[in-house]
Amino acid sequence: MASIIEELIAVLGAELTLYKEFVPVCKEKTKVIVENKIDELNTINIKEQEYLDKIAILDKKREQVLRNVADVTGKKVSELNVATIIKMIDKQPKEQKELSIIYDGLKETTKLLVDINNHNKALIQQSLDMIEFNMNFIQSTWMQPGSNNYNNVANMNYGQQGTNTMFDAKQ
């Protein structure tokens, strides 16, 4: 069990490191969204995807370690999480403390990432709403009555009696 816990500590520690490296990328994304730099946004999205791919690999490793813990302890994988494992290893205070520190760091960092991503989502939504508003405004100005292209001569001749036009009613 000790080697499995060490492996869990290593995997979660690697995840924590990646998440901490990921925070500045997400903060940079906020800046780029605010400054409306579309090309830089595409570059940041590529960086984000690289981090997410690395995190997904570590997640699979973590899931495998949890399956190993479940096999050793006889518990279901669905019943296991890091908090329950921390409680289970009370006879290993060094590993328990190390795992607790990593777990707390993961909770704190993922909460920060969620907050940043929610903020970015709101900024993008505001930008989309503004684009939609502008498009609706432009469309409405094209369709408004009175926005035709008559010139002054046509306006002056409209409805005047005795003008000699092609559509004279006296003909």
Residue pairs with C-beta under 8 A, 6 or more apart in sequence:
1 69
1 72
1 73
1 89
2 92
2 95
4 65
4 68
4 69
4 72
5 69
5 85
5 89
5 92
5 95
5 99
6 95
7 65
7 68
8 62
8 65
8 66
8 69
8 82
8 85
8 99
9 95
9 98
9 99
9 102
11 58
11 61
11 62
11 65
12 62
12 82
12 99
12 102
12 103
12 106
13 102
14 58
15 55
15 58
15 59
15 62
15 106
16 102
16 105
16 106
16 109
18 51
18 54
18 55
18 58
19 55
19 106
19 109
19 110
19 113
20 105
20 109
21 51
22 48
22 51
22 55
22 113
23 109
23 112
23 113
23 116
25 44
25 47
25 48
25 51
26 48
26 113
26 116
26 117
26 120
27 116
28 44
29 41
29 44
29 45
29 48
29 116
29 120
30 116
30 119
30 120
30 123
32 40
32 41
32 44
33 41
33 120
33 123
33 124
33 127
34 123
36 127
63 77
66 77
66 80
66 81
67 77
69 75
69 80
69 85
70 76
70 77
70 79
70 80
73 80
73 88
82 99
82 103
82 106
83 103
85 99
86 96
86 99
86 100
86 103
89 95
89 96
89 99
90 96
141 147
157 163
157 165
